[in-house]
Amino acid sequence: MTDRDREETYLDQHQLAARWGVSPRSLERWRWQRVGPVFLKIGSKVRYRERDIAAYEQANLRGAAG
């Protein structure tokens, strides 16, 4: 583990669900479907790195069509 990993901010699925206004179950389904941000799974624990969430949000920005 690098120093950057130790300083990294992680969210669990409930925190990310609240941030995005979706249900934790949606995030579970997305993981199963292999969509959404990358995640870390250790045992039964699922965590999302803040930088991966930000990268996913940036990649999914959409402008007004018109």
Stockholm file with secondary structure:
# STOCKHOLM 1.0

chainA/1-66         MTDRDREETYLDQHQLAARWGVSPRSLERWRWQRVGPVFLKIGSKVRYRERDIAAYEQANLRGAAG
#=GR chainA/1-66 SS CCHHHHHCCEEEHHHHHHHHTCCHHHHHHHHHHTCSSCCEEETTEEEEEHHHHHHHHHHTCCCCCC
#=GC SS_cons        CCHHHHHCCEEEHHHHHHHHTCCHHHHHHHHHHTCSSCCEEETTEEEEEHHHHHHHHHHTCCCCCC
//
